[in-house]
Amino acid sequence: MFNNLPQLPQSLKEILFVDEHEPQIWQMTSAERATLFFLLSQINPQCSIEIGSAKGGSLAVLSQFSQIVYSLDINPACKTRLGPRFSNVEFIAGDSRATLVPLLHRLQPENSTLEFVLIDGNHTAEGIKRDIENVLQFKPSQPVYILMHDSFNPEVRAGIQSANWQGCPYVHWVELDLVPGILLDRMPFRRQMWGGFAFALLRPVVRQGELRLGANQALLQQAAMKQSAHNPTILSRIKNSWTWPLTALARALRHRGTR
């Protein structure tokens, strides 16, 4: 049944050097894939959470380096498609609005060993903000590393920036541009800004002083914005092109997080 599925990566070489003729299971750049691999290889989390597993590219790396992974995805087919490949992954289907908080409440009384969270689900500003703020309800018993994908996208970035980071006393560092994103030149996302990793660190001690959100590639993000489809002038030109109606479904699926 699963013979036709693409091979999941097991090494950094397989992650970085992807055959473009093979079915793609990643929606991350090589820099993002390498960063994810390196971080997880250094942290070796006892427990990880992934919000938005899609085709299982990043989940393969999480599973390789974590003792247990909780995969939250809106698509119930994720468990059917990926479950047989990951013996240490528990799949939870549904909108993260309904699934994330109960999972965190379940882990908290166990003095949980949660150490890593990858947020890559709902790509609306409100959706990413909600996922972040739900994670920030968790009281860490050891450092918790949070990666947020697509921080280069203006709407996702706005959601990250608007989250109540200051309200959580255990947040010690936030950087919007741990890895910068890209301005795409291919359809159906031509001139759209995607990718990039934002990063946050929770520690089990109360922060002293005010928290500052870093953005070391803010100038790059602003320059790309001027040339992107997120610029109203350029967007107007694109909407008047013959390709706009043909790419409507792909845009909607990415926006929703069904990727």
Backbone as CSV, one residue per row, in Angstrom:
resi,resn,N_x,N_y,N_z,CA_x,CA_y,CA_z,C_x,C_y,C_z
1,MET,0.829,-1.213,0.000,0.000,0.000,0.000,0.860,1.258,0.000
2,PHE,2.020,1.185,0.701,2.848,2.364,0.884,4.091,2.355,-0.015
3,ASN,4.149,1.425,-0.971,5.338,1.296,-1.800,5.578,2.491,-2.704
4,ASN,4.515,3.215,-3.043,4.641,4.326,-3.979,4.982,5.650,-3.304
5,LEU,5.092,5.650,-1.974,5.421,6.878,-1.266,6.905,7.178,-1.411
6,PRO,7.283,8.464,-1.451,8.692,8.809,-1.546,9.460,8.377,-0.309
7,GLN,10.749,8.079,-0.501,11.608,7.683,0.606,11.833,8.870,1.539
8,LEU,11.641,8.648,2.830,11.857,9.708,3.799,13.345,9.833,4.112
9,PRO,13.837,11.066,4.312,15.275,11.265,4.520,15.728,10.756,5.877
10,GLN,16.951,10.236,5.919,17.516,9.728,7.164,18.851,10.371,7.504
11,SER,19.424,11.122,6.601,20.734,11.720,6.851,20.753,13.139,6.328
12,LEU,21.746,13.916,6.781,21.879,15.293,6.315,22.105,15.334,4.806
13,LYS,22.869,14.382,4.270,23.104,14.314,2.831,21.792,14.152,2.070
14,GLU,20.941,13.260,2.537,19.650,13.036,1.875,18.744,14.255,1.998
15,ILE,18.883,14.984,3.110,18.048,16.159,3.334,18.460,17.311,2.434
16,LEU,19.765,17.506,2.264,20.267,18.652,1.499,20.227,18.421,0.002
17,PHE,20.564,17.212,-0.437,20.679,16.941,-1.867,19.466,16.156,-2.341
18,VAL,18.392,16.903,-2.541,17.122,16.310,-2.939,17.046,16.258,-4.461
19,ASP,16.742,15.089,-5.004,16.587,14.929,-6.452,15.315,15.639,-6.887
20,GLU,15.466,16.640,-7.745,14.301,17.430,-8.161,13.300,16.624,-8.972
21,HIS,13.705,15.447,-9.447,12.801,14.601,-10.235,12.008,13.637,-9.357
22,GLU,12.378,13.572,-8.066,11.659,12.720,-7.133,10.478,13.479,-6.525
23,PRO,9.436,12.748,-6.099,8.317,13.425,-5.417,8.824,14.184,-4.195
24,GLN,8.375,15.408,-4.032,8.891,16.266,-2.963,8.048,16.147,-1.702
25,ILE,8.739,15.923,-0.570,8.038,15.852,0.707,8.389,17.047,1.584
26,TRP,9.244,17.937,1.087,9.664,19.116,1.848,9.062,20.373,1.253
27,GLN,8.724,21.313,2.122,8.432,22.674,1.705,9.326,23.596,2.516
28,MET,10.603,23.229,2.535,11.631,24.011,3.212,12.845,24.118,2.301
29,THR,13.574,25.216,2.434,14.802,25.391,1.677,15.900,24.496,2.271
30,SER,16.999,24.338,1.533,18.101,23.522,2.036,18.672,24.100,3.334
31,ALA,18.715,25.439,3.443,19.210,26.071,4.674,18.296,25.750,5.854
32,GLU,17.005,25.754,5.626,16.056,25.428,6.689,16.176,23.962,7.086
33,ARG,16.292,23.087,6.092,16.429,21.657,6.382,17.691,21.385,7.197
34,ALA,18.816,22.021,6.789,20.073,21.822,7.507,19.980,22.352,8.934
35,THR,19.338,23.496,9.116,19.170,24.079,10.448,18.345,23.174,11.349
36,LEU,17.251,22.666,10.810,16.398,21.768,11.586,17.173,20.513,11.996
37,PHE,17.900,19.940,11.046,18.681,18.734,11.308,19.725,19.007,12.395
38,PHE,20.446,20.116,12.259,21.504,20.430,13.217,20.943,20.669,14.615
39,LEU,19.894,21.484,14.722,19.317,21.782,16.036,18.862,20.507,16.737
40,LEU,18.143,19.671,16.008,17.618,18.459,16.626,18.738,17.481,16.995
41,SER,19.783,17.435,16.180,20.903,16.537,16.485,21.645,16.982,17.748
42,GLN,21.600,18.297,18.043,22.258,18.809,19.243,21.368,18.708,20.480
43,ILE,20.066,18.908,20.275,19.139,18.899,21.412,18.756,17.473,21.808
44,ASN,18.526,16.603,20.793,18.037,15.237,21.038,16.852,15.257,22.003
45,PRO,15.736,15.868,21.596,14.624,16.067,22.531,14.027,14.745,23.021
46,GLN,13.665,14.748,24.271,12.896,13.599,24.762,11.486,13.637,24.191
47,CYS,10.926,14.860,24.066,9.560,15.016,23.566,9.500,16.224,22.642
48,SER,8.888,16.045,21.469,8.715,17.140,20.500,7.271,17.204,20.034
49,ILE,6.868,18.400,19.606,5.551,18.607,19.009,5.757,19.254,17.645
50,GLU,5.042,18.744,16.641,5.019,19.389,15.333,3.585,19.758,14.999
51,ILE,3.362,21.033,14.703,2.047,21.501,14.278,2.112,21.699,12.767
52,GLY,1.492,20.800,12.021,1.525,20.830,10.571,2.592,19.899,10.022
53,SER,2.216,18.642,9.749,3.198,17.641,9.310,3.208,17.418,7.809
54,ALA,2.101,17.751,7.138,2.006,17.653,5.681,2.490,16.290,5.183
55,LYS,3.580,16.275,4.388,4.040,15.023,3.761,5.129,14.315,4.550
56,GLY,5.513,14.859,5.695,6.396,14.123,6.580,7.873,14.400,6.454
57,GLY,8.282,15.430,5.696,9.700,15.731,5.554,10.348,16.098,6.880
58,SER,9.830,17.133,7.527,10.394,17.549,8.824,10.074,16.538,9.916
59,LEU,8.954,15.845,9.783,8.592,14.842,10.789,9.617,13.716,10.820
60,ALA,10.193,13.375,9.662,11.209,12.318,9.622,12.417,12.692,10.472
61,VAL,12.806,13.969,10.432,13.956,14.419,11.218,13.584,14.478,12.699
62,LEU,12.397,14.984,12.996,11.933,15.014,14.386,11.893,13.610,14.982
63,SER,11.372,12.667,14.217,11.270,11.291,14.694,12.645,10.675,14.917
64,GLN,13.590,11.018,14.051,14.935,10.450,14.148,15.651,10.867,15.420
65,PHE,15.445,12.111,15.850,16.218,12.629,16.981,15.426,12.738,18.284
66,SER,14.114,12.531,18.246,13.285,12.647,19.453,12.878,11.269,19.945
67,GLN,12.685,11.165,21.253,12.187,9.894,21.791,10.718,9.701,21.444
68,ILE,9.941,10.796,21.549,8.538,10.741,21.170,8.147,12.060,20.508
69,VAL,7.299,11.986,19.490,6.830,13.169,18.766,5.305,13.131,18.718
70,TYR,4.706,14.291,18.945,3.263,14.450,18.757,3.059,15.268,17.492
71,SER,2.418,14.654,16.504,2.157,15.311,15.217,0.715,15.791,15.182
72,LEU,0.541,17.113,15.095,-0.792,17.706,15.022,-1.020,18.206,13.609
73,ASP,-2.023,17.685,12.935,-2.309,18.111,11.571,-3.808,18.099,11.348
74,ILE,-4.269,19.074,10.573,-5.705,19.194,10.309,-6.214,18.058,9.433
75,ASN,-5.300,17.422,8.701,-5.662,16.371,7.751,-5.598,15.003,8.434
76,PRO,-6.728,14.317,8.607,-6.706,13.009,9.275,-5.964,11.943,8.490
77,ALA,-5.734,12.191,7.194,-5.020,11.214,6.362,-3.541,11.124,6.720
78,CYS,-3.032,12.092,7.474,-1.622,12.061,7.872,-1.278,10.768,8.605
79,LYS,-2.132,10.363,9.516,-1.860,9.152,10.286,-1.853,7.930,9.385
80,THR,-2.817,7.865,8.469,-2.893,6.728,7.557,-1.677,6.678,6.647
81,ARG,-1.260,7.849,6.163,-0.168,7.930,5.189,1.202,7.773,5.839
82,LEU,1.383,8.369,7.018,2.713,8.420,7.625,2.874,7.502,8.834
83,GLY,1.779,7.117,9.450,1.831,6.326,10.671,2.704,5.085,10.596
84,PRO,2.595,4.273,9.537,3.397,3.052,9.477,4.902,3.298,9.454
85,ARG,5.328,4.520,9.180,6.760,4.807,9.068,7.383,5.287,10.381
86,PHE,6.536,5.690,11.322,7.078,6.310,12.533,6.516,5.627,13.773
87,SER,7.310,4.784,14.392,6.839,4.054,15.569,6.790,4.925,16.812
88,ASN,7.510,6.059,16.807,7.561,6.918,17.994,6.759,8.203,17.829
89,VAL,5.819,8.218,16.882,4.994,9.409,16.636,3.539,9.107,16.962
90,GLU,2.934,9.987,17.762,1.497,9.916,18.009,0.818,10.987,17.163
91,PHE,-0.095,10.570,16.307,-0.778,11.488,15.393,-2.094,11.948,16.008
92,ILE,-2.289,13.270,16.006,-3.512,13.860,16.538,-4.133,14.701,15.433
93,ALA,-5.279,14.287,14.937,-5.926,14.959,13.809,-6.885,16.030,14.298
94,GLY,-6.926,17.147,13.544,-7.856,18.223,13.857,-7.181,19.578,13.830
95,ASP,-7.986,20.612,13.916,-7.472,21.976,13.966,-6.702,22.176,15.271
96,SER,-5.540,22.813,15.179,-4.727,23.020,16.391,-5.445,23.860,17.437
97,ARG,-6.472,24.619,17.016,-7.273,25.356,18.000,-7.906,24.396,19.001
98,ALA,-8.227,23.178,18.519,-8.910,22.207,19.372,-7.979,21.141,19.937
99,THR,-6.804,20.949,19.332,-5.956,19.825,19.727,-4.724,20.203,20.546
100,LEU,-4.200,21.422,20.363,-2.929,21.767,20.994,-3.050,21.942,22.504
101,VAL,-4.025,22.719,22.946,-4.155,22.984,24.389,-4.404,21.705,25.184
102,PRO,-5.320,20.820,24.753,-5.480,19.563,25.499,-4.190,18.731,25.572
103,LEU,-3.404,18.740,24.505,-2.139,18.007,24.536,-1.182,18.618,25.563
104,LEU,-1.061,19.939,25.565,-0.176,20.598,26.531,-0.642,20.372,27.962
105,HIS,-1.954,20.397,28.179,-2.488,20.121,29.510,-2.185,18.683,29.928
106,ARG,-2.188,17.797,28.969,-1.874,16.397,29.242,-0.399,16.216,29.616
107,LEU,0.467,16.965,28.963,1.904,16.835,29.201,2.348,17.538,30.485
108,GLN,1.706,18.654,30.824,2.171,19.470,31.952,2.185,18.730,33.285
109,PRO,1.131,18.019,33.669,1.162,17.362,34.986,2.205,16.252,35.070
110,GLU,2.661,15.769,33.925,3.634,14.683,33.922,5.055,15.205,34.119
111,ASN,5.189,16.503,34.490,6.511,17.132,34.538,7.217,16.883,33.212
112,SER,6.529,17.237,32.165,6.873,16.821,30.814,8.296,17.145,30.406
113,THR,8.803,16.268,29.587,10.129,16.458,29.009,10.044,17.143,27.649
114,LEU,8.977,17.912,27.419,8.849,18.649,26.162,10.044,19.582,25.992
115,GLU,10.715,19.457,24.841,11.910,20.259,24.600,11.922,20.958,23.248
116,PHE,11.025,20.572,22.333,11.091,21.145,20.991,9.688,21.243,20.403
117,VAL,9.402,22.397,19.777,8.114,22.616,19.104,8.390,23.231,17.736
118,LEU,7.821,22.635,16.691,7.876,23.198,15.343,6.471,23.630,14.958
119,ILE,6.289,24.939,14.738,4.980,25.483,14.375,4.975,25.774,12.878
120,ASP,4.159,25.027,12.143,4.118,25.153,10.681,2.739,24.752,10.166
121,GLY,1.703,25.192,10.867,0.348,24.786,10.513,-0.434,25.895,9.835
122,ASN,-1.320,26.529,10.593,-2.145,27.618,10.065,-1.258,28.827,9.753
123,HIS,-1.338,29.326,8.510,-0.456,30.406,8.085,-1.138,31.780,8.049
124,THR,-2.289,31.904,8.708,-2.878,33.225,8.878,-2.230,33.893,10.085
125,ALA,-2.293,35.227,10.138,-1.716,35.950,11.267,-2.364,35.506,12.578
126,GLU,-3.670,35.372,12.567,-4.372,34.969,13.781,-4.049,33.534,14.151
127,GLY,-3.906,32.663,13.135,-3.626,31.257,13.390,-2.272,31.040,14.030
128,ILE,-1.240,31.675,13.490,0.109,31.502,14.049,0.198,32.147,15.436
129,LYS,-0.455,33.291,15.603,-0.469,33.943,16.921,-1.112,33.029,17.961
130,ARG,-2.214,32.416,17.595,-2.919,31.535,18.532,-2.062,30.329,18.898
131,ASP,-1.414,29.714,17.911,-0.566,28.558,18.202,0.573,28.939,19.149
132,ILE,1.196,30.091,18.884,2.293,30.552,19.750,1.797,30.774,21.171
133,GLU,0.715,31.510,21.305,0.227,31.849,22.647,-0.246,30.610,23.407
134,ASN,-0.742,29.617,22.693,-1.104,28.364,23.360,0.139,27.644,23.872
135,VAL,1.202,27.615,23.060,2.454,27.001,23.509,3.011,27.745,24.724
136,LEU,2.855,29.071,24.746,3.407,29.872,25.840,2.674,29.664,27.162
137,GLN,1.547,28.956,27.127,0.866,28.599,28.380,1.613,27.494,29.130
138,PHE,2.483,26.806,28.406,3.201,25.669,28.980,4.323,26.171,29.895
139,LYS,4.396,25.635,31.107,5.458,26.001,32.038,6.600,25.010,31.876
140,PRO,7.759,25.448,31.367,8.842,24.509,31.065,9.558,24.010,32.316
141,SER,9.962,22.742,32.277,10.796,22.195,33.348,12.239,22.040,32.884
142,GLN,12.489,22.298,31.596,13.813,22.387,31.006,13.686,23.292,29.788
143,PRO,14.779,23.693,29.144,14.647,24.578,27.981,13.739,23.981,26.904
144,VAL,12.916,24.833,26.330,12.048,24.455,25.210,12.407,25.339,24.024
145,TYR,12.747,24.710,22.909,13.155,25.410,21.697,11.973,25.420,20.733
146,ILE,11.597,26.615,20.259,10.435,26.768,19.386,10.889,27.314,18.038
147,LEU,10.597,26.577,16.969,10.838,27.041,15.604,9.502,27.352,14.955
148,MET,9.443,28.487,14.259,8.232,28.884,13.539,8.585,29.071,12.076
149,HIS,8.001,28.237,11.212,8.348,28.277,9.795,7.558,29.361,9.063
150,ASP,8.142,29.841,7.963,7.556,30.865,7.089,7.485,32.233,7.746
151,SER,8.479,32.531,8.568,8.525,33.836,9.232,8.840,34.979,8.267
152,PHE,9.231,34.661,7.032,9.508,35.689,6.025,8.215,36.201,5.390
153,ASN,7.163,35.388,5.460,5.866,35.773,4.902,5.255,36.901,5.736
154,PRO,4.799,37.994,5.105,4.324,39.154,5.873,3.194,38.844,6.844
155,GLU,2.242,38.000,6.438,1.126,37.713,7.340,1.577,36.831,8.505
156,VAL,2.371,35.813,8.213,2.882,34.958,9.278,3.750,35.773,10.237
157,ARG,4.597,36.640,9.668,5.477,37.476,10.486,4.666,38.390,11.399
158,ALA,3.586,38.949,10.866,2.726,39.816,11.678,2.125,39.032,12.845
159,GLY,1.744,37.780,12.584,1.200,36.954,13.652,2.229,36.657,14.724
160,ILE,3.471,36.377,14.308,4.544,36.114,15.274,4.816,37.360,16.116
161,GLN,4.880,38.509,15.448,5.188,39.756,16.157,4.082,40.158,17.130
162,SER,2.841,39.831,16.794,1.716,40.265,17.628,1.436,39.325,18.792
163,ALA,2.098,38.169,18.815,1.896,37.234,19.928,2.376,37.873,21.240
164,ASN,1.770,37.464,22.325,2.072,38.059,23.626,3.313,37.407,24.247
165,TRP,4.461,37.638,23.630,5.719,37.092,24.143,6.049,37.666,25.523
166,GLN,5.801,38.967,25.677,6.131,39.619,26.948,5.355,39.016,28.117
167,GLY,4.159,38.519,27.817,3.304,37.999,28.882,3.765,36.677,29.459
168,CYS,4.683,35.999,28.784,5.199,34.730,29.301,6.548,34.983,29.962
169,PRO,6.668,34.784,31.260,7.919,35.110,31.966,9.066,34.144,31.656
170,TYR,8.761,33.054,30.950,9.791,32.046,30.677,10.429,32.218,29.291
171,VAL,9.960,33.197,28.523,10.572,33.469,27.221,11.829,34.297,27.441
172,HIS,12.959,33.804,26.930,14.229,34.501,27.136,14.826,35.046,25.844
173,TRP,14.363,34.539,24.703,14.928,35.008,23.439,13.951,34.749,22.310
174,VAL,13.760,35.756,21.451,12.957,35.604,20.235,13.721,36.256,19.089
175,GLU,13.898,35.520,18.006,14.551,36.043,16.810,13.689,35.681,15.599
176,LEU,13.238,36.711,14.874,12.362,36.492,13.726,13.087,35.898,12.535
177,ASP,14.406,36.068,12.467,15.150,35.673,11.275,16.330,34.772,11.608
178,LEU,16.079,33.690,12.349,17.148,32.720,12.570,17.672,32.233,11.222
179,VAL,16.740,31.943,10.305,17.059,31.642,8.908,16.154,32.510,8.057
180,PRO,16.699,33.329,7.142,15.848,34.175,6.300,15.098,33.356,5.261
181,GLY,13.985,33.922,4.789,13.189,33.250,3.766,13.583,33.665,2.367
182,ILE,12.703,33.398,1.404,12.994,33.666,-0.003,11.798,34.314,-0.690
183,LEU,12.100,35.006,-1.788,11.079,35.549,-2.685,10.977,34.579,-3.846
184,LEU,9.870,33.879,-3.937,9.725,32.807,-4.919,9.550,33.350,-6.336
185,ASP,10.071,32.601,-7.311,9.929,33.016,-8.707,9.199,31.972,-9.541
186,ARG,8.578,30.988,-8.885,7.885,29.932,-9.625,6.386,29.981,-9.329
187,MET,5.602,29.538,-10.296,4.171,29.439,-10.084,3.881,28.224,-9.194
188,PRO,2.820,28.226,-8.402,1.777,29.253,-8.327,2.058,30.340,-7.278
189,PHE,3.292,30.397,-6.761,3.616,31.340,-5.692,4.602,32.411,-6.147
190,ARG,4.596,32.709,-7.451,5.548,33.673,-7.976,5.408,35.026,-7.273
191,ARG,6.567,35.566,-6.857,6.664,36.843,-6.143,6.031,36.814,-4.752
192,GLN,5.822,35.631,-4.221,5.363,35.525,-2.840,6.549,35.248,-1.925
193,MET,6.463,35.720,-0.710,7.527,35.571,0.282,7.175,34.427,1.234
194,TRP,8.011,33.397,1.217,7.770,32.248,2.079,9.088,31.788,2.689
195,GLY,8.989,30.804,3.546,10.169,30.256,4.187,10.665,31.127,5.322
196,GLY,11.806,30.746,5.847,12.388,31.431,6.998,11.989,30.752,8.301
197,PHE,12.908,30.773,9.242,12.646,30.252,10.578,12.749,31.377,11.597
198,ALA,11.685,31.593,12.355,11.774,32.365,13.591,12.071,31.379,14.717
199,PHE,12.672,31.889,15.781,13.117,31.013,16.864,12.818,31.664,18.210
200,ALA,12.411,30.850,19.147,12.208,31.340,20.515,12.725,30.304,21.503
201,LEU,13.185,30.791,22.645,13.707,29.921,23.694,12.955,30.164,24.996
202,LEU,12.385,29.100,25.535,11.793,29.126,26.872,12.767,28.457,27.837
203,ARG,12.912,29.048,29.013,13.753,28.459,30.048,12.948,28.342,31.335
204,PRO,13.282,27.379,32.189,12.491,27.163,33.408,12.838,28.128,34.538
205,VAL,13.306,29.314,34.192,13.544,30.374,35.171,12.893,31.649,34.652
206,VAL,12.457,32.485,35.574,11.758,33.708,35.192,12.742,34.708,34.575
207,ARG,12.335,35.297,33.472,13.152,36.303,32.774,13.283,37.562,33.619
208,GLN,14.451,38.139,33.589,14.676,39.416,34.257,14.725,40.517,33.200
209,GLY,13.863,41.512,33.318,13.881,42.620,32.366,12.948,42.414,31.195
210,GLU,12.913,43.406,30.307,12.026,43.392,29.154,12.589,42.524,28.041
211,LEU,11.700,41.916,27.305,12.084,41.057,26.189,12.116,41.870,24.907
212,ARG,13.151,41.663,24.096,13.241,42.327,22.798,13.158,41.288,21.689
213,LEU,12.294,41.551,20.686,12.187,40.666,19.539,13.252,41.045,18.511
214,GLY,14.166,40.128,18.238,15.202,40.376,17.247,14.681,40.172,15.836
215,ALA,15.283,40.881,14.897,14.919,40.743,13.482,16.144,41.118,12.655
216,ASN,17.127,40.230,12.612,18.406,40.607,12.017,18.379,40.703,10.493
217,GLN,17.271,40.286,9.874,17.125,40.427,8.421,15.929,41.313,8.065
218,ALA,15.636,42.267,8.933,14.476,43.146,8.698,14.619,43.932,7.399
219,LEU,15.836,44.417,7.095,16.038,45.184,5.862,15.812,44.318,4.629
220,LEU,16.260,43.059,4.675,16.031,42.140,3.562,14.539,41.884,3.379
221,GLN,13.837,41.692,4.480,12.399,41.436,4.417,11.654,42.626,3.831
222,GLN,12.053,43.838,4.216,11.413,45.048,3.699,11.717,45.260,2.223
223,ALA,12.947,44.953,1.809,13.313,45.097,0.389,12.547,44.100,-0.467
224,ALA,12.425,42.863,0.004,11.675,41.853,-0.737,10.205,42.239,-0.836
225,MET,9.679,42.822,0.225,8.271,43.232,0.252,7.943,44.178,-0.909
226,LYS,8.863,45.076,-1.230,8.620,46.053,-2.286,8.476,45.401,-3.657
227,GLN,9.129,44.241,-3.845,9.112,43.558,-5.127,8.162,42.356,-5.156
228,SER,7.410,42.185,-4.084,6.620,40.961,-3.936,5.149,41.169,-4.260
229,ALA,4.452,40.047,-4.356,3.004,40.073,-4.577,2.254,40.584,-3.360
230,HIS,2.953,40.757,-2.236,2.330,41.318,-1.040,2.276,42.844,-1.112
231,ASN,2.982,43.408,-2.074,2.906,44.840,-2.375,1.639,45.069,-3.193
232,PRO,0.704,45.904,-2.732,-0.579,46.080,-3.438,-0.437,46.430,-4.912
233,THR,0.555,47.223,-5.284,0.729,47.614,-6.687,1.074,46.408,-7.542
234,ILE,2.020,45.609,-7.082,2.422,44.423,-7.840,1.320,43.370,-7.814
235,LEU,0.644,43.230,-6.679,-0.446,42.268,-6.582,-1.540,42.590,-7.593
236,SER,-1.836,43.860,-7.795,-2.852,44.259,-8.762,-2.487,43.790,-10.167
237,ARG,-1.205,43.907,-10.522,-0.760,43.447,-11.842,-0.902,41.937,-11.973
238,ILE,-0.537,41.224,-10.917,-0.609,39.764,-10.959,-2.057,39.293,-11.068
239,LYS,-2.955,39.944,-10.336,-4.365,39.543,-10.377,-4.987,39.766,-11.745
240,ASN,-4.430,40.681,-12.507,-4.941,40.947,-13.850,-4.341,40.027,-14.905
241,SER,-3.398,39.161,-14.485,-2.780,38.239,-15.440,-3.663,37.010,-15.631
242,TRP,-3.432,36.273,-16.711,-4.257,35.103,-17.018,-3.982,33.936,-16.085
243,THR,-2.847,33.937,-15.373,-2.483,32.818,-14.500,-3.168,32.867,-13.138
244,TRP,-3.680,34.040,-12.745,-4.220,34.200,-11.393,-5.335,33.207,-11.060
245,PRO,-6.348,33.041,-11.920,-7.417,32.087,-11.576,-6.915,30.645,-11.496
246,LEU,-5.861,30.317,-12.257,-5.377,28.944,-12.309,-4.666,28.523,-11.027
247,THR,-4.215,29.483,-10.258,-3.436,29.166,-9.057,-4.221,29.371,-7.763
248,ALA,-5.515,29.597,-7.871,-6.334,29.921,-6.698,-6.325,28.797,-5.663
249,LEU,-6.468,27.542,-6.108,-6.540,26.430,-5.166,-5.235,26.262,-4.398
250,ALA,-4.114,26.313,-5.103,-2.808,26.151,-4.442,-2.586,27.235,-3.401
251,ARG,-2.984,28.473,-3.715,-2.812,29.560,-2.762,-3.670,29.346,-1.526
252,ALA,-4.888,28.898,-1.739,-5.808,28.688,-0.619,-5.312,27.592,0.304
253,LEU,-4.789,26.501,-0.261,-4.310,25.376,0.536,-3.103,25.781,1.370
254,ARG,-2.196,26.541,0.790,-1.015,26.960,1.550,-1.407,27.906,2.672
255,HIS,-2.326,28.819,2.366,-2.754,29.800,3.362,-3.376,29.112,4.560
256,ARG,-4.158,28.048,4.284,-4.842,27.334,5.340,-3.935,26.423,6.137
257,GLY,-2.816,26.055,5.541,-1.903,25.163,6.238,-2.028,23.721,5.801
258,THR,-2.898,23.417,4.814,-3.002,22.071,4.273,-1.994,21.960,3.150
259,ARG,-0.752,21.615,3.544,0.349,21.747,2.607,1.020,20.434,2.325
